[in-house]
């Protein structure tokens, strides 16, 4: 069996040697053919002409190769004095992976697949040489490693001999062979060093990394002279070697350092040769190898996180060959935000964007198993953010990258608290067992870290020449956002108390005030940056109020902050304050209606409820009056509609709470309670309709809110008209109050008046909707009138329709119809309104029909006589009124009488 293994090993080693011998023979044969061709040219023979070379300054592809080269000769340009001079060559632009590159690579592999097989065979030969020594026991561990290293050096030497003696260009028969042998030699050297460390423990991790760095430096130099094939073979083999060699180790974390060295090797080769796709291959291989390692050895996760962060750092620095990155050109976000057709940023910018994105995702989604691992994740994300803020401050094309690790840090802190991670759990249990335990500093440290990042963002804003307001916005947003994440996930007020936690927010507010002063002194009349951090200061103060104040006090505090924002805008001319006022109005309205909302208003003390809603209405009006001299039409309309709706809600609630003291009915089951609730929702719908004039894409949201509020009001109104109507339900709450001035007017007449006034006051309401509102108001008014007449004659106890109708009640309905019809008819003549005339005729027709169909059968005695008499006199009077109005408004005076 051992003899068979030896034979197999010899065959494996003999295959590349045989290929080498054949190719050397081919070189000699080709040279003889070239000599013969030269002799033919000397004798005057014709040879096939070759294609003209491309322009010198253009990147072209070798025939049969997928990798680009630059023509060595520079074109000539004519100078001012007429002489020609070579045009200076620029560094070749990196060629990235595209469809044509992939197609070219596939074509090259189809034609030259044996080079790839040869490289694979040689690399495996070196690895199997070590494994064979393990299995057979013929050599000591030291000799096995030495044999692998000697074999690797021999392969590299063979490649260099072929390159120097026979060449490596496309025209030579030995093209790609030096890369094949040298690449396989590099893989063999890495495999031997891995075996020395991982299999036999002959050297320590420090010595292994030093040796691998030395091999990587050799590969770096070789990669500068050889083609990309060597780089590709060396990288793939180097990343795969640890998994092919195998072995066991109590601490394989040192392999992350090995993968980092290989990544530096690949990026270092590509930063000179500018092949582009080699850098992509390097990073993909490094991230993949690190992931496979951490999956096989979960205990090495800290090393995995550090390694992923280190890959992002070198992906930024090495491609531009700068210790301090200086990426120029457009940012990725600019290309996405601006119209299409713009050229994408340079390749180093895209490479850095991809690497930072991958690293941020790795750090943000990993789950820390211990407190140390949590703080490691925090420090790596924060370090990457701070590095992009300071170390990469000269890289204009990388400015938008800062948001990635910053957002990742916020998410990491939030999700750690939500999932009750180790640090968050220890923080929550600080005083569970020992009341005298030391103050937990975890939340304070995180808030301080957020303040540091915000401070450095402000520093970038002071130094920036463009996007200064964006950096100021980042300074204004990050620290408060991280504090909100802690509030949502960690609930610090439950551990350290509401007031100490609120002091953190106050400290952030003080920081924002200081920044606002600095920005105001620097910017002069341009107040945008000062406005942004001022908004942040107000938000931090609001956040502190949320922590410590009760529900009612919090709503009042929100209103006070809105007024303060209006005062600041009036005093310093800060238009961005409108954003804060808009958000404040939305928040206060949400609190007044939903949370704690109307349910709280129905159960809280009347004085407290009235104070909250009255403060909101007065605050909205005060802010509107303060901003009135300024050109703030959007905010003015917003405040005006909010004040109008809030005042209406306050009056409705006061009336509701007052009526509750007269009976057992309330907001949920009485006709007047449901009518007032419908009134509140209709007022909210009207406020949204009033804001239609603002326009913009938010109008779609306003349409939805208006329909939702209106539908809610109509549903409540329908309940008041049906199940809570004392005419239809004998178990409904009784009517409270004296005739006319009673709860029937609250339930039906008041919504009718509000609908009619709102339809007349809202210019943005569609005419069809206006007609619908007027029609609904008229119907509600008619229902109220009928119920009020019944209440006059029947009283509160006789409202149910099962009690029948008395003759005076029936006669009163007739007289009311005639009076309404006459009024409409007169107004139609006075205003020359055809619609009102038709409405009057309809009402009069109803009165006529009622008299002949109902009154004649239901009335008796003198009441029947008076009913018919009233109808006749009313119709005669209306006829005379119609004739008089016609003559009065006729252009020919009394001419109609002659006819």
C-alpha positions in Angstrom: 0.0 0.0 0.0 2.8 2.4 0.9 4.5 1.6 -2.5 1.2 2.5 -4.2 1.1 5.8 -2.4 4.7 6.6 -3.4 3.8 5.8 -7.0 0.8 8.1 -6.9 2.9 10.9 -5.3 5.5 10.5 -8.0 2.9 10.7 -10.7 1.4 13.9 -9.2 4.9 15.4 -9.1 5.7 14.2 -12.6 2.7 15.8 -14.3 3.8 19.4 -13.9 7.4 18.4 -14.7 6.3 16.8 -17.9 4.3 19.9 -18.8 7.4 22.0 -18.2 9.5 19.8 -20.4 7.0 19.9 -23.2 6.6 23.6 -23.0 10.4 24.2 -23.0 10.6 22.0 -26.1 7.8 24.1 -27.6 9.7 27.3 -27.0 12.7 25.9 -28.8 10.6 24.8 -31.7 8.9 28.2 -31.9 12.2 30.0 -32.0 13.3 27.9 -34.9 10.1 28.7 -36.7 10.7 32.4 -36.0 14.2 32.1 -37.5 12.8 30.6 -40.6 10.2 33.3 -40.9 12.9 35.9 -40.7 14.9 34.2 -43.5 11.8 34.3 -45.6 11.3 38.0 -45.0 15.0 38.5 -46.0 14.4 36.7 -49.3 11.3 39.0 -50.0 8.5 36.6 -49.2 5.1 37.8 -47.9 3.8 36.9 -44.5 0.4 37.4 -43.1 0.1 40.9 -41.6 -0.8 41.4 -38.0 -3.5 43.7 -36.7 -2.6 47.2 -35.9 -2.0 47.8 -32.2 -4.5 49.9 -30.4 -3.9 53.5 -29.4 -1.1 53.7 -26.8 -3.1 55.4 -24.1 -6.0 53.0 -24.2 -6.5 50.0 -22.0 -6.7 46.9 -24.2 -6.9 43.2 -23.6 -4.3 40.6 -24.5 -5.6 38.4 -27.2 -6.9 35.3 -25.4 -6.5 36.8 -22.0 -9.2 38.4 -19.7 -6.8 40.9 -18.1 -6.1 44.4 -19.4 -2.7 45.8 -20.1 -1.4 49.3 -21.0 0.5 49.9 -24.1 4.0 50.9 -23.1 4.5 53.7 -25.7 3.1 57.2 -24.9 1.5 59.2 -27.7 3.0 62.4 -28.8 1.4 65.8 -28.3 2.3 69.1 -30.0 3.5 71.8 -27.6 3.1 75.5 -27.9 6.4 76.0 -29.8 5.5 73.3 -32.3 7.7 70.5 -30.9 6.3 67.2 -30.1 6.6 65.7 -26.7 5.4 62.5 -25.2 2.1 62.9 -23.3 2.6 61.9 -19.7 1.1 58.6 -18.8 -1.5 58.3 -16.1 -1.9 55.4 -13.8 -4.1 52.8 -15.4 -7.6 52.8 -14.1 -8.7 49.6 -12.3 -10.7 47.2 -14.3 -13.6 45.8 -12.3 -15.7 42.8 -12.7 -18.2 43.3 -15.5 -20.1 41.0 -17.9 -17.5 41.4 -20.6 -14.7 40.5 -18.0 -16.5 37.4 -16.9 -17.0 36.4 -20.5 -13.4 37.0 -21.3 -12.3 35.0 -18.3 -14.5 32.1 -19.3 -13.1 32.2 -22.8 -9.6 32.2 -21.4 -10.2 29.3 -19.2 -11.7 27.3 -22.1 -8.5 27.8 -24.1 -6.0 27.6 -21.3 -7.6 25.4 -18.7 -4.5 23.3 -18.4 -2.7 26.2 -16.8 -5.2 26.2 -14.0 -5.1 22.4 -13.7 -1.3 22.6 -13.5 -1.3 25.2 -10.8 -3.8 23.2 -8.8 -1.7 20.0 -9.3 1.5 21.7 -8.1 -0.2 23.3 -5.1 -1.8 20.0 -4.0 1.5 18.3 -4.5 3.2 20.4 -1.9 0.3 19.9 0.6 0.0 16.2 -0.1 3.8 15.9 0.4 3.3 16.9 4.0 0.2 14.7 4.5 2.0 11.7 3.0 4.7 12.2 5.5 2.1 12.1 8.3 0.5 9.0 7.0 3.6 7.0 6.2 5.8 8.1 9.1 8.8 8.0 6.9 10.0 11.5 7.8 10.1 13.4 11.1 7.7 16.4 11.4 10.6 18.8 11.0 11.8 17.1 7.8 8.2 17.0 6.4 7.9 20.8 6.9 11.4 21.4 5.4 10.6 19.2 2.4 7.4 21.2 1.8 9.3 24.5 2.1 12.1 23.3 -0.2 9.5 22.2 -2.8 7.8 25.6 -2.6 11.1 27.4 -3.1 11.9 25.1 -6.0 8.6 25.9 -7.7 9.1 29.7 -7.2 12.7 29.3 -8.5 11.5 27.4 -11.6 8.9 30.1 -12.3 11.5 32.8 -12.1 14.0 30.9 -14.3 11.3 30.5 -17.0 10.3 34.1 -16.8 13.8 35.5 -17.0 15.0 33.0 -19.7 12.0 32.5 -21.9 9.7 35.4 -21.0 6.1 35.7 -19.7 4.5 37.9 -22.3 1.7 36.9 -24.6 4.0 36.4 -27.5 6.1 33.8 -25.8 5.2 30.2 -25.6 5.9 30.1 -21.9 3.1 32.7 -21.2 1.5 32.1 -17.8 3.9 29.3 -16.8 6.0 31.5 -14.4 2.8 32.6 -12.7 1.6 28.9 -12.5 4.9 27.7 -10.9 5.4 30.7 -8.6 1.8 30.8 -7.5 1.9 27.1 -6.6 5.2 27.7 -4.8 3.6 30.4 -2.7 0.7 28.2 -1.8 3.1 25.4 -0.9 5.1 27.7 1.4 2.0 28.9 3.2 0.9 25.2 3.5 4.2 24.2 5.0 4.2 27.0 7.6 0.6 26.2 8.5 1.6 22.6 9.0 4.5 23.6 11.2 2.1 25.6 13.4 -1.2 23.8 13.2 -0.2 20.1 12.8 3.1 19.8 14.6 3.3 22.9 16.8 6.9 23.3 15.8 6.7 27.1 16.0 4.6 29.5 17.9 1.9 31.8 16.4 4.2 34.8 16.5 6.9 33.0 14.5 4.3 31.6 12.1 2.9 35.0 11.4 6.4 36.5 10.9 7.3 33.8 8.5 4.0 34.2 6.6 4.6 37.9 6.4 7.9 37.2 4.9 6.3 34.8 2.3 3.7 37.4 1.6 6.3 40.0 0.9 7.9 37.6 -1.5 4.6 37.1 -3.1 4.0 40.8 -3.2 7.2 41.4 -5.2 6.5 38.5 -7.5 2.9 39.7 -8.1 4.3 43.1 -9.3 6.3 41.3 -12.0 4.0 38.5 -12.9 0.5 38.6 -14.3 -2.8 38.4 -12.3 -2.8 34.6 -12.7 -0.1 34.4 -10.0 -2.1 36.6 -7.7 -5.3 34.7 -8.2 -3.6 31.3 -7.7 -1.6 32.5 -4.7 -4.7 34.1 -3.0 -7.1 31.2 -3.6 -4.5 28.7 -2.5 -3.4 30.7 0.6 -7.0 31.1 1.8 -7.8 27.4 1.2 -4.6 26.1 2.7 -5.7 26.1 6.4 -8.8 24.1 5.5 -6.9 21.6 3.3 -4.0 21.1 5.7 -6.4 20.3 8.5 -5.2 19.5 12.0 -6.4 20.5 15.4 -5.5 23.5 17.6 -6.6 24.6 21.0 -6.6 28.2 19.8 -7.0 28.6 16.1 -7.6 32.4 16.5 -4.1 33.2 15.2 -5.4 32.2 11.7 -7.3 35.5 11.5 -3.9 37.1 11.5 -2.9 34.8 8.8 -5.9 35.7 6.7 -5.2 39.4 7.3 -1.7 38.9 6.0 -3.0 37.3 2.8 -5.5 40.1 2.4 -2.7 42.7 2.7 -0.8 40.6 0.1 -3.6 40.6 -2.4 -4.5 44.3 -2.0 -0.8 45.2 -2.1 -0.3 43.5 -5.4 -3.4 45.1 -6.9 -2.7 48.6 -5.6 0.3 48.7 -8.0 -1.0 46.7 -11.0 -4.6 48.0 -10.8 -6.4 44.9 -12.0 -9.3 45.7 -9.7 -10.9 42.2 -9.6 -7.9 40.9 -7.6 -8.9 43.2 -4.8 -12.5 42.0 -5.0 -11.2 38.4 -4.9 -9.0 39.2 -2.0 -11.7 40.6 0.2 -14.3 38.0 -0.8 -11.8 35.3 0.1 -10.8 36.9 3.4 -14.3 37.4 4.6 -15.3 33.9 3.5 -12.3 32.3 5.2 -12.9 34.2 8.4 -16.6 33.2 8.4 -15.7 29.5 7.9 -13.2 29.6 10.7 -15.6 31.2 13.2 -18.3 28.7 12.2 -15.9 25.8 12.9 -14.5 27.4 16.1 -17.2 29.7 17.7 -14.8 30.5 20.6 -12.8 32.6 18.2 -15.6 35.1 17.6 -13.7 38.0 19.2 -10.9 37.4 16.8 -13.4 37.2 14.0 -14.8 40.6 14.8 -11.4 42.2 15.1 -10.4 40.6 11.8 -13.5 41.8 10.0 -12.8 45.4 11.2 -9.2 45.2 10.1 -10.3 44.1 6.6 -12.4 47.3 6.4 -9.4 49.4 7.4 -7.0 48.0 4.9 -9.7 48.1 2.2 -9.8 51.8 2.7 -6.0 52.5 3.0 -4.2 50.1 0.7 -6.0 50.7 -2.7 -5.1 54.5 -2.5 -1.6 53.8 -1.1 -2.1 56.4 1.7 -1.7 56.2 5.4 -4.3 59.0 5.6 -7.0 58.1 3.0 -7.7 60.8 0.4 -10.4 59.3 -1.8 -11.6 61.9 -4.3 -14.6 62.1 -6.5 -18.3 61.5 -5.8 -19.8 59.5 -3.0 -22.0 56.5 -3.5 -24.9 58.3 -2.0 -24.5 61.2 -4.5 -24.8 58.8 -7.4 -27.9 57.2 -5.9 -29.6 60.5 -4.9 -28.8 62.5 -8.1 -30.3 61.7 -11.5 -29.1 58.7 -13.4 -26.4 58.9 -16.0 -23.6 60.0 -13.7 -20.3 58.1 -13.7 -19.9 55.8 -10.6 -17.2 56.7 -8.1 -13.7 55.4 -8.6 -12.9 51.7 -7.8 -11.2 52.4 -4.4 -14.3 54.2 -3.2 -16.6 51.3 -4.2 -14.2 48.8 -2.7 -14.2 50.7 0.6 -18.0 51.1 0.6 -18.5 47.4 0.1 -16.0 46.4 2.8 -17.3 48.9 5.4 -20.9 47.7 4.7 -20.0 44.1 5.2 -18.0 44.8 8.3 -20.8 46.9 9.8 -23.3 44.2 9.2 -21.1 41.6 10.8 -20.5 43.7 13.9 -24.1 44.9 14.2 -25.9 41.5 13.9 -23.6 39.4 16.0 -24.8 38.3 19.4 -22.3 38.8 22.2 -22.0 35.9 24.6 -20.3 37.9 27.3 -20.0 41.4 28.6 -16.4 41.6 27.2 -17.7 40.7 23.8 -20.4 43.3 23.9 -18.0 46.0 24.8 -15.7 44.7 22.1 -18.5 45.1 19.5 -19.3 48.6 20.8 -15.6 49.6 20.6 -15.2 48.3 17.1 -18.3 50.0 15.8 -17.4 53.2 17.6 -13.8 52.9 16.5 -14.8 52.5 12.9 -17.1 55.5 13.1 -14.5 57.6 14.8 -11.9 56.5 12.3 -14.0 57.6 9.4 -14.6 60.9 11.2 -10.9 61.7 11.9 -8.5 59.3 10.1 -10.5 59.5 6.8 -11.4 63.2 7.2 -9.5 64.0 3.9 -11.3 61.4 1.9 -14.2 63.4 0.3 -15.7 60.3 -1.4 -16.0 58.4 1.9 -18.0 61.0 3.9 -21.3 59.0 3.6 -19.6 55.9 4.9 -19.7 57.3 8.4 -23.4 56.7 8.7 -23.0 52.9 8.3 -21.1 52.1 11.5 -22.9 54.8 13.4 -26.3 53.3 12.5 -24.8 49.8 13.2 -23.8 51.0 16.7 -27.2 52.3 17.5 -28.9 49.1 16.3 -26.4 47.0 18.3 -27.1 48.8 21.5 -30.9 48.7 20.9 -31.1 45.0 20.0 -28.8 44.1 22.9 -31.3 45.7 25.3 -34.4 44.3 23.6 -33.0 40.7 23.7 -31.9 41.1 27.3 -28.2 40.6 26.6 -25.6 40.0 29.3 -24.7 43.7 29.9 -28.3 44.9 29.7 -29.4 42.1 32.1 -26.6 42.9 34.5 -27.5 46.5 34.4 -31.2 45.8 35.0 -30.3 43.5 38.0 -27.9 46.0 39.6 -30.0 46.7 42.7 -32.0 43.4 42.8 -29.9 41.7 45.4 -27.9 44.5 46.9 -29.6 47.9 47.4 -26.2 49.5 48.2 -24.6 48.3 44.9 -22.3 50.7 43.0 -23.9 53.0 40.4 -24.0 51.2 37.1 -22.0 53.1 34.5 -22.9 51.2 31.3 -25.6 53.6 30.1 -23.6 56.6 31.1 -20.6 55.4 29.1 -22.8 54.7 26.1 -24.3 58.2 26.2 -20.9 59.7 26.6 -19.7 57.7 23.6 -22.7 59.1 21.6 -21.8 62.6 22.7 -18.2 62.1 21.5 -19.3 61.0 18.1 -21.7 64.0 17.9 -18.9 66.3 18.9 -16.6 65.0 16.2 -19.3 65.3 13.7 -19.6 69.0 14.7 -15.8 69.2 14.3 -16.1 67.9 10.8 -18.8 70.4 10.1 -16.5 73.2 11.2 -13.7 72.0 8.9 -15.8 70.9 5.9 -16.0 72.9 2.7 -19.2 71.1 1.5 -22.0 69.3 3.2 -21.4 71.4 6.3 -25.1 71.3 7.2 -25.2 67.5 6.8 -22.4 67.1 9.3 -24.1 69.5 11.7 -27.3 67.4 11.3 -25.3 64.3 12.1 -24.0 66.0 15.3 -27.5 67.0 16.2 -29.0 63.5 15.6 -26.6 60.8 16.7 -26.3 61.3 20.5 -30.0 61.8 21.1 -30.8 58.9 18.8 -28.5 56.6 20.8 -30.1 57.8 24.1 -33.5 57.0 22.6 -32.3 53.5 21.7 -31.2 53.1 25.3 -34.6 54.2 26.6 -36.4 51.8 24.3 -34.2 48.8 24.9 -32.6 49.2 28.4 -35.2 51.3 30.3 -32.6 53.1 32.5 -35.2 55.0 34.5 -36.3 51.8 36.1 -32.8 51.1 37.4 -31.1 54.4 38.1 -34.3 56.5 38.5 -36.1 58.9 36.3 -34.3 62.1 37.4 -30.7 60.7 37.0 -31.6 59.4 33.6 -33.3 62.7 32.6 -30.0 64.5 33.6 -28.3 62.6 30.8 -30.7 64.1 28.3 -30.2 67.5 29.9 -26.5 67.2 29.5 -26.9 66.4 25.8 -29.2 69.5 25.6 -26.4 71.7 27.2 -23.9 70.3 24.7 -26.2 71.2 21.8 -26.7 74.7 23.1 -22.9 75.2 23.2 -22.7 73.9 19.6 -25.5 76.3 18.6 -23.6 79.2 20.0 -20.4 78.2 18.2 -22.3 77.7 14.9 -24.1 81.1 15.3 -20.8 82.9 15.8 -19.1 81.2 12.8 -22.0 81.4 10.3 -23.4 84.9 10.9 -26.6 85.3 9.0 -26.7 81.7 7.8 -28.5 80.1 10.7 -29.1 76.6 9.3 -26.5 74.7 11.4 -27.4 76.7 14.5 -31.0 75.8 13.9 -30.3 72.1 13.6 -28.5 71.8 16.9 -31.0 74.1 18.5 -33.7 71.7 17.4 -31.7 68.9 18.9 -31.4 70.8 22.2 -35.2 71.2 22.3 -35.7 67.5 21.5 -33.3 66.6 24.3 -35.3 68.7 26.7 -38.5 67.2 25.5 -37.0 63.8 26.0 -36.1 64.7 29.6 -39.7 65.8 30.1 -41.0 62.5 28.8 -38.9 60.7 31.4 -39.9 62.7 34.5 -43.3 64.3 33.9 -46.8 62.9 34.3 -49.1 62.4 31.4 -50.8 65.9 31.7 -47.6 67.7 32.5 -45.8 66.1 29.5 -48.5 67.4 27.1 -48.2 70.8 28.6 -44.4 70.6 28.3 -44.7 69.7 24.6 -46.9 72.8 24.0 -44.3 75.0 25.9 -41.5 73.6 23.7 -43.6 74.4 20.6 -44.0 78.0 21.7 -40.3 78.2 22.6 -39.5 77.0 19.1 -41.7 79.8 17.6 -40.0 82.4 19.8 -36.6 81.2 18.6 -37.7 81.4 15.0 -39.1 84.9 15.5 -36.0 86.1 17.4 -33.2 84.5 15.3 -35.0 83.8 12.0 -34.6 80.1 12.0 -36.9 78.5 9.3 -35.9 74.9 10.2 -37.8 75.4 13.4 -40.9 74.7 11.3 -39.9 71.1 11.3 -39.8 70.9 15.0 -43.1 72.8 15.3 -44.7 70.4 12.8 -43.4 67.4 14.8 -44.6 69.0 18.0 -48.1 69.7 16.8 -48.4 66.1 15.5 -47.2 64.8 18.9 -49.5 66.9 20.9 -52.5 66.0 18.7 -51.6 62.4 19.1 -51.6 62.7 22.9 -54.8 64.7 23.0 -56.7 62.2 20.8 -55.1 58.7 21.1 -52.5 58.3 23.9 -53.6 59.1 26.6 -56.3 60.6 24.4 -60.0 60.8 24.8 -60.2 57.9 27.2 -58.1 59.8 29.7 -60.1 63.0 29.1 -63.3 61.2 30.1 -61.9 59.9 33.4 -59.4 62.5 34.5 -60.5 65.3 36.8 -62.3 68.0 34.9 -59.9 70.8 36.0 -56.8 68.8 34.9 -58.4 67.8 31.6 -59.5 71.4 30.9 -56.0 72.7 31.7 -54.3 70.3 29.3 -56.7 71.0 26.3 -56.9 74.7 27.0 -53.1 75.0 27.2 -52.8 73.2 23.9 -55.3 75.5 22.2 -53.8 78.6 23.7 -50.3 77.4 22.9 -51.2 76.8 19.3 -52.7 80.2 19.0 -49.8 81.9 20.7 -47.3 80.2 18.3 -49.5 81.2 15.4 -49.5 84.9 16.6 -45.7 84.9 17.2 -45.0 83.6 13.7 -47.6 85.7 12.0 -45.2 88.5 11.0 -42.8 86.0 9.4 -43.3 84.3 6.0 -44.3 80.9 7.4 -47.5 80.0 5.5 -47.2 76.2 6.1 -46.6 76.4 9.8 -49.2 79.2 10.2 -51.9 77.0 8.6 -50.9 74.0 10.6 -51.1 75.9 13.9 -54.4 77.6 12.9 -56.1 74.3 12.1 -54.7 72.6 15.2 -55.9 75.5 17.4 -59.4 75.4 15.9 -59.7 71.7 16.2 -58.3 71.6 19.8 -60.7 74.4 20.9 -63.6 72.5 19.5 -62.6 69.3 21.2 -62.2 71.2 24.5 -65.7 72.6 24.3 -67.1 69.2 23.4 -65.4 67.5 26.3 -66.5 70.2 28.8 -70.1 69.9 27.6 -69.8 66.1 27.8 -68.4 66.1 31.3 -71.0 68.7 32.4 -73.9 66.6 31.1 -72.5 63.5 32.8 -73.4 65.0 36.1 -77.2 65.0 35.3 -77.6 61.3 34.6 -76.1 57.9 34.2 -75.4 58.3 30.5 -72.0 59.0 29.2 -69.7 59.1 26.2 -70.2 55.5 25.3 -73.9 54.9 25.2 -76.0 58.1 25.4 -77.2 60.0 22.3 -75.6 63.2 23.5 -72.3 61.4 24.4 -72.1 59.8 21.0 -73.0 63.0 19.3 -70.2 64.9 21.0 -67.7 62.1 20.2 -68.8 62.3 16.5 -68.3 66.1 16.7 -64.7 65.6 18.0 -63.8 63.3 15.2 -65.4 65.5 12.6 -63.4 68.5 13.9 -60.2 66.5 13.5 -61.3 65.6 9.9 -61.9 69.3 9.2 -58.4 70.2 10.5 -56.9 67.7 8.0 -59.0 69.1 5.2 -57.8 72.6 6.1 -54.3 71.4 5.6 -54.9 70.2 2.0 -53.8 73.7 0.9 -50.2 72.8 2.0 -49.9 70.4 -0.9 -47.0 68.1 -1.4 -46.7 64.3 -1.0 -47.9 64.5 2.6 -51.4 65.3 1.2 -51.9 61.6 0.5 -51.4 61.0 4.3 -53.8 63.9 5.0 -56.4 62.4 2.7 -56.2 59.1 4.6 -56.4 60.8 8.0 -59.3 63.0 6.9 -61.2 59.9 5.7 -60.4 57.9 8.8 -61.5 60.7 11.2 -64.6 61.5 9.1 -65.6 57.8 9.0 -65.1 57.5 12.7 -67.3 60.5 13.3 -70.0 59.2 10.9 -70.1 55.9 12.7 -70.5 57.6 16.1 -73.3 59.8 14.6 -75.0 56.7 13.2 -75.0 55.1 16.6 -76.5 58.3 18.1 -79.3 58.2 15.4 -80.1 54.5 15.8 -79.3 52.5 19.0 -79.0 55.5 21.2 -82.0 57.4 19.7 -84.7 57.8 22.4 -87.3 57.7 19.6 -86.3 54.2 18.4 -85.0 52.6 21.6 -87.1 52.5 24.7 -84.0 51.6 26.8 -81.9 54.6 25.5 -80.8 57.3 27.9 -83.5 59.9 28.5 -83.4 63.4 27.2 -81.9 65.9 29.6 -82.9 69.5 29.8 -85.8 71.8 29.0 -87.6 71.9 25.7 -85.3 73.1 22.8 -82.3 73.5 25.1 -81.7 69.9 25.9 -79.4 67.0 25.0 -81.2 66.5 21.6 -79.6 69.7 20.5 -76.2 68.5 21.7 -76.5 65.2 19.9 -77.9 66.3 16.6 -78.1 70.1 16.1 -74.6 70.9 17.2 -73.0 68.4 14.8 -75.2 69.8 12.0 -74.1 73.4 12.7 -70.4 72.4 12.8 -70.7 70.5 9.5 -72.4 73.4 7.8 -69.9 76.0 9.1 -66.9 73.7 8.3 -68.1 73.2 4.7 -68.5 76.9 4.3 -65.1 77.7 5.9 -62.9 75.0 4.1 -61.9 76.3 0.7 -59.9 73.2 -0.1 -63.0 71.0 0.2 -64.3 69.6 -3.1 -67.7 71.0 -4.2 -69.3 67.6 -4.2 -68.1 67.0 -0.6 -69.4 70.5 0.3 -72.8 69.5 -1.0 -72.7 66.3 0.9 -71.8 68.1 4.1 -74.6 70.6 3.6 -77.0 67.8 2.9 -76.0 65.9 6.0 -76.2 69.0 8.1 -79.8 69.7 6.8 -80.8 66.1 7.5 -79.4 66.3 11.1 -81.2 69.6 11.6 -84.5 68.1 10.4 -84.1 65.1 12.7 -83.4 67.4 15.6 -86.4 69.6 14.8 -88.7 66.5 14.7 -87.3 65.1 17.9 -87.5 68.6 19.6 -91.2 68.9 18.6 -92.0 65.5 20.0 -90.1 66.4 23.2 -92.2 69.5 23.6 -95.5 67.6 23.4 -94.5 64.2 24.9 -91.7 65.1 27.4 -88.7 63.0 28.1 -90.7 60.0 29.2 -92.8 59.9 26.0 -90.1 60.0 23.3 -90.4 56.4 22.3 -92.3 55.9 19.1 -94.5 53.2 20.7 -96.3 55.8 22.7 -98.0 57.1 19.6 -98.5 60.7 18.2 -100.9 63.3 19.7 -102.9 65.6 17.5 -101.2 68.8 18.6 -97.8 67.1 17.8 -99.0 66.1 14.4 -100.3 69.6 13.7 -97.0 71.1 14.8 -95.1 69.0 12.3 -97.3 70.4 9.5 -96.8 73.9 10.6 -93.0 73.4 10.9 -92.9 72.0 7.3 -94.8 74.9 6.0 -92.6 77.4 7.8 -89.4 75.8 6.5 -90.8 75.6 3.0 -91.9 79.2 3.0 -88.5 80.3 4.3 -86.6 78.4 1.7 -89.0 79.7 -1.0 -88.5 83.3 0.1 -84.7 82.9 0.2 -84.7 81.4 -3.3 -86.5 84.4 -4.6 -84.4 86.9 -2.7 -81.1 85.2 -3.8 -82.4 84.0 -7.1 -81.3 80.5 -6.2 -82.9 77.8 -8.3 -81.6 75.1 -5.9 -83.2 76.7 -2.8 -86.5 77.1 -4.8 -86.5 73.4 -5.6 -85.7 72.6 -2.0 -88.6 74.8 -0.8 -91.0 73.2 -3.2 -90.0 69.8 -2.0 -90.6 70.7 1.6 -94.0 72.3 0.7 -94.9 69.2 -1.2 -94.1 67.1 1.8 -96.4 69.4 3.9 -99.2 69.0 1.3 -98.8 65.3 1.2 -98.8 65.1 5.0 -102.0 67.1 5.3 -103.9 65.0 2.8 -102.5 61.6 3.6 -101.9 61.9 7.4 -103.6 64.8 9.0 -107.1 64.3 7.5 -107.1 60.8 8.8 -105.3 61.4 12.1 -106.8 64.8 13.1 -110.3 65.5 14.2 -112.5 68.5 15.1 -111.2 72.0 14.8 -107.6 70.8 14.5 -108.4 69.2 11.2 -110.1 72.4 10.1 -107.1 74.6 11.2 -104.7 72.2 9.4 -106.5 72.6 6.1 -107.0 76.3 6.7 -103.3 76.8 7.4 -102.3 74.9 4.3 -104.6 76.8 2.0 -103.6 80.2 3.4 -99.9 79.2 3.2 -100.2 78.2 -0.4 -102.1 81.4 -1.3 -99.5 83.5 0.4 -96.6 81.7 -1.4 -98.4 82.2 -4.7 -98.7 85.9 -4.0 -95.1 86.0 -2.8 -93.9 84.4 -6.0 -96.0 86.9 -8.2 -94.6 89.8 -6.2 -91.0 88.8 -6.5 -91.4 88.1 -10.2 -92.9 91.6 -10.9 -90.2 93.2 -8.7 -87.3 91.6 -10.5 -88.8 91.7 -14.0 -86.9 94.2 -16.4 -90.3 95.4 -17.8 -91.9 96.3 -14.5 -95.6 95.4 -14.6 -95.6 94.0 -18.1 -96.4 90.4 -17.0 -99.8 91.6 -15.7 -100.9 92.8 -19.2 -100.5 89.3 -20.4 
